[in-house]
Amino acid sequence: MSDRYILTIDIGTSSTKTALWTAAGSRVVSATCDYSLTRSQPAWAEIDAREWWRAACLTTRQVLAEAHVSAQQVAGVGVDGLSWTLLPVDAQVEPLAPALIWLDRRAEAEANALRRGPHAERLVNLSANPLDPAYITPKLLWLRAHHPDIFDAMHTFLTSSGYLTARLTGELTCDFTQAYGYHFFDMAATRWDEATLALLGIPAGKLPRLCPPGEIVGIVTPAA
């Protein structure tokens, strides 16, 4: 067996799966931790993001113990997660509200307003995605309309994989494969579109840093 390994953590809708791989790409062992969504209203689907962190920690300990591998032997960590997730956090990456996942359709009114609005074509062309409540943009506008205190207080908003990356490294990021859930992400130029942010009234200072999905964004902290 190789002395160096890769750890991958995949946050899913109903469970997190963590796997340990050799440097050559062969899977050594994997572990899964299930969790439940909260569906307090018919169109709602949310989860306490700290459940994702708990699941990641639990499954990481399991795979390392089963493979008799130390943390020092892990050369890198790859993170993946369900898309179209809105999670407002403070400066310490503590969730200010439950994460609204892709199944959540509470922002139907906001999506309809965007569809009927004067900038609908611009938004669709920019991100190459429809104005549907499953996406993050209507959810973000719902948060501003219904919980302005949280909207104003949040340091940034993260996706599922962005949250896990931040807990691991302290870096606030959003990779391109997750950013397409925002209609102010310029798909062609791979950047946040400041003009569209201004049209929607979303402060650019609250956005995480964009990065390619293969970028090494940081180092696992001692606390993590």
Buried (B, 14 or more C-beta within 10 A) or exposed (E): EBEEBBBBBBBBBEEBBBBBBBEEEEEBBBBBBEBEBEEEEEEBBBBBBBBBBBBBBBBBEBBBEEBEBEEEBBEEBBBBBBBBBBBBBEEEBEBBBBBBBBBBBBBEEBBEBBBEBEBBEBBBEBBEBBBBBBBBBBBBBBBBEEBEEBBEEBBBBBBBBBBBBBBBBBBBBBBBBBBBBBBBBBBEEEEBBEEBBEBBEBEEEBBBBBBEEEEEBBEBEEEB
